[in-house]
Amino acid sequence: MKSLPKPLLYVLVAIVAAAAGYWTSRGGGGVYLMPRLDSKAAAEGDTNAVAPEAGLQVHALRLPDANGQFHDLKTLKGKIAVVNFWATWCPPCRREIPEFVETYEQFKDQNVAFVGLSLDMPDKVADFRDEYRVNYPLLIAPPEILQLAARLGNPSQALPFTVILDGEGMIREIRLGTLSKAELEGKIRALML
């Protein structure tokens, strides 16, 4: 069998990529798969198999925001913490964050913290923060943050990925894909009991 000429192959790849992007941006998918550097397929992990104490790794982080100011996530201790792994170029992330903003506004005075760990350039995060009026810290994470996401129950390293920690830093909820405002509110309220 004869292989396709390279220009035709490039066109086919572009069409598939455009269709996938369109499908994702139209709500057809709640997960944006990150490109993998290895040859293994990105597998969905059993989030129930993650040890709750793995969440303590989040408290060990110290990351800058878009303005270069560093934030120690050990300040999350004692609070219910919603930790969202996201990027400005991720369509499901862009749909989810406005509801996170509303939810944080509702719970910010009730010992609840939100933090976004972005896989992006500071200027893009700053523009996004300003455009969407994000009212919680959006921190700039190095590419290695995906390894942490994998240890927290996201072996496929897809976005968005949200981890909800209790006041002790224990993982109480893991969500790969989008999390609606109603779901998020329910999960936070359950931890407040």
PENOR-V248864 format. One record per residue. N is the residue number from 1. OMEGA is omega in radians with two decimals (999 if undefined). D_CENTER is the distance of its C-alpha to the mean C-alpha in whole Angstrom. Layout:
N|OMEGA|D_CENTER  N|OMEGA|D_CENTER
//
This chain:
1|-3.10|43  2|3.13|43  3|-3.13|39  4|3.05|38  5|-3.08|39  6|3.14|36  7|3.12|35  8|3.09|35  9|3.12|33  10|3.13|30  11|3.12|31  12|3.10|30  13|-3.14|27  14|3.14|26  15|3.12|27  16|3.14|25  17|3.13|22  18|3.12|23  19|3.11|23  20|3.11|19  21|3.11|18  22|-3.13|20  23|-3.13|19  24|-3.09|16  25|-3.14|16  26|3.10|19  27|-3.13|17  28|-3.14|18  29|-3.14|15  30|-3.10|11  31|3.05|10  32|-3.10|10  33|3.08|11  34|3.04|11  35|-3.12|15  36|3.10|16  37|3.13|19  38|-3.07|21  39|-3.14|23  40|3.09|22  41|3.08|20  42|-3.07|16  43|3.03|17  44|-3.11|15  45|3.05|16  46|-3.07|17  47|3.09|15  48|-3.11|18  49|-3.13|19  50|3.12|17  51|-3.12|19  52|-3.11|18  53|3.07|19  54|3.11|17  55|3.12|15  56|3.10|17  57|3.10|16  58|-3.13|13  59|-3.13|16  60|-3.08|18  61|2.99|15  62|-3.00|17  63|3.11|15  64|2.97|17  65|-3.09|16  66|3.12|17  67|3.12|20  68|3.11|20  69|-3.10|21  70|3.12|19  71|3.04|18  72|-3.10|18  73|3.01|16  74|3.08|19  75|3.08|20  76|-3.14|17  77|-3.14|20  78|-3.13|22  79|2.90|19  80|-3.06|17  81|3.05|13  82|-3.08|10  83|-3.03|7  84|3.04|4  85|-3.00|2  86|3.03|3  87|-3.12|7  88|-3.12|10  89|-3.12|12  90|-3.10|9  91|3.12|12  92|3.11|10  93|-3.12|7  94|3.10|10  95|-3.02|12  96|-2.97|10  97|3.09|10  98|3.09|14  99|3.04|14  100|3.12|12  101|3.13|14  102|-3.12|17  103|3.11|16  104|3.12|16  105|-3.13|19  106|-3.00|20  107|-2.99|20  108|3.13|20  109|-3.09|23  110|3.08|23  111|3.10|21  112|3.12|18  113|3.03|15  114|3.01|12  115|3.07|10  116|3.09|7  117|-3.00|7  118|3.07|7  119|-2.97|9  120|3.05|12  121|-3.10|15  122|-3.11|16  123|3.11|18  124|3.11|16  125|3.13|13  126|3.11|17  127|3.12|18  128|-3.14|15  129|-3.11|15  130|-3.12|19  131|-3.08|19  132|3.13|16  133|-3.13|18  134|-3.01|15  135|3.08|16  136|-3.06|14  137|2.98|13  138|-3.04|11  139|-3.13|11  140|-3.08|12  141|3.06|11  142|3.14|13  143|-3.14|13  144|3.14|14  145|3.10|10  146|3.07|10  147|3.06|13  148|3.11|12  149|3.11|9  150|3.13|12  151|-3.14|14  152|3.07|12  153|-3.12|12  154|-3.09|10  155|3.12|13  156|3.14|12  157|3.14|9  158|3.11|8  159|-0.14|5  160|3.12|4  161|-3.09|4  162|3.08|5  163|3.07|8  164|-3.12|11  165|3.00|14  166|-3.09|18  167|3.11|20  168|-3.11|21  169|3.13|18  170|3.11|18  171|3.11|15  172|3.12|16  173|3.06|13  174|3.10|11  175|2.99|9  176|-3.04|8  177|-3.05|8  178|3.14|9  179|-3.10|10  180|3.12|13  181|-3.13|15  182|3.12|18  183|-3.11|16  184|3.10|14  185|-3.14|17  186|-3.13|19  187|3.11|17  188|3.14|17  189|3.13|21  190|3.14|21  191|-3.14|20  192|-3.10|23  193|999|26
//
